[in-house]
Amino acid sequence: MATPVKIVLERRVRPGQDAAFRSWTERFMAMAAAAPGHQGATVLASATGGPHVILLRFASAAEFERWRESPAYRDALSDADRSSRPGEEPQIRSGLETWFTLPGAPPRLLPPRWKMALVTWSALLPQVLALSFLLAPLRLPFLANAALSTAIPVAMLTWVVMPRLTRVLDRWLHG
């Protein structure tokens, strides 16, 4: 299973270029959406003149790199320079750290690794215990048992458990 990758881009709109930047953002998002492996995007617009943040998610690092190395991507960023200027260096995230970024929230520093490990373990342990109990009576072959007992928790962590835990534990994680 490929590890999803997120990229965080910052752009600062040039004075008087709001409409041009908005138009560029729409074209950029449509171009990204057409790329193989694209899984979603969010634009966080600043109301106070701060940077606009663009979050893009791809199914794998390989698909992301193919898109990022494309002439269309380079041309799009060059076009963006007419209405905006780059902010901080783009950040690329993959692996467990993607579980600790909240959709719709501005990007920020990751929590300490020990906190990420502790939260991940505490989310995983109950699932492993429950699956061990539920799968034991089925007497599945070793490979089938291992596949189910890993695939189910990974899916649950990615789409159900970690988004909720990250939101609930936000103050502690980043405190």
N, C-alpha and C positions, 0 to 999 in steps of 0.2 A: 504494500500500500504506500503510495507516494505521500510525502509530507506537504501539506499546503504551505504556501508562501504568501506573506503580505508585504506590500511596499507602502510606505508612508511618504508622500511628497508634500512639500510646503511651497506655496507661491504667494507672493505679496503683490497685490494689484497696484498698478501705476495710477497716479491721480487722473481722474477723468476717464479711465478705461474699464469701468465696471461692466458695461454692456458687452464690450469686446471680450473681456475675460470670461463672462458668463457664456457667451457663444463658443469660445474656445473650449471651455469645460465640457459643454454638451457634446462637441465633436470628439474630444479626447475620450470621454466616457463611452461613446458609441464605438470608437475604434477599439478600445480595450475590451468591450463586451463582445466584439466579433472575433477576438483572438482565441485560439484553442486553449482550453484549460481555464479560461476566466470564470471565476465563481461569484463575483460581486464587487460592488464599489460603493463608496460613500464619499460625499464632499461635505466638509464642515466649513461653512462660510463664516467669516469673522464679521461681526456687526460693528466692531470698534476699530477697524483699520488694521487689525493684526493679520497674521498669515491665514490663508485659506489652506485647509489640509485635505489632501486627496488620499483615500485609502483604497487600495486595489488588492484583491485576493485571487491567487491562481492555485490550481490543483497541485502543481508540482514546481520545483525549482527549475526543471528543464523547460517546461512550458513558459514559465515566467521569463527565463533568460532568452528564449527564442523571440518572445515579443519585445523584450527590452533591447535586444540587439538589432531589431528590424529597422530599416530606413524610415518606415512610417512613424515609429516611436521617436526617433531622433528628429524627424521633421516636425512632429507635433510639439516637442519641447522647444524647438527653435521658434515655432509660431507663437508659443506661449510668451516668449521673451518680448514680443511687441506690446502686450497688454499687462505683463507682470514680470516680476523678477523672482529667481529662486530664493527660497528661505534656507533653512538648514539643510545639510546633506540628506538625501533620501535614506530612510531606514528600511532595511529588509529584515523581516522576522520569519522564523519557521520553527517547527518543533513545538515543545511544551509552552514556550513563551507566547504563542498565539492564543493559548487558552486564557491568558491574563491580560488581554486587550479587550475592552468592552466596545461593542458596536455602538457608534454614535457618540462615544466619549472622545475627547481630545487625546492624542497620543501623549504618553509621558514615560518617564523612566520605569523600567521593569522593577517589580519587587525583588528583594534579595532572593538568591537561589534557594536558600534553606526554606524560606516561606513558600516558594512555589513547589518545592519538593514535598513539604509537609501537607499542603492543601491537596496536591495531586494524590499523595498516598492515602490521605483520609477520605478522599472521594472514591478511590479505587478499591480499598480494602473491603468495604461492605458489599460491593458488587462481586468481588472474587469469592467472598464467603457465601453469598446467596447463590451464585452460579454453581459453586462446588456442591452445595446442598441440593439444588434443583437438578443438576446434571448427573449426579451419582446414581440414582435409580435407573437411568437410561442405559447405563453400561455401554457408552459409545466407544468406538475405537479411539486409541490415544490421539491420533491426528485430528479427528473430528472434535473430540473433547477440547483439545488445545486450541483449535481454530475458533470454536464457539466461545470458549472462556476468555479469549483475548479480543475477538472482533466485537462482541457485545459491549464490554466495558469501554473500548476505544470509541465506539459510536456514541455511547451514552455520555462519556466524558466530553466529547467534542461538541455535541449538539444540545445536550440537556443539562448535565450536572455542572460542568465548569463555568458556563456563562452565568448560571444562577449563583454559584459559590463565589465567583469573582465579584459579582455585584454586591452580594451580602457581606463579604469580607473586605470590601474595597478599602475602608479606613485602616484596618489592621495590616493589609498587604502593603499599603503605601505609607503607613505611619512611621 
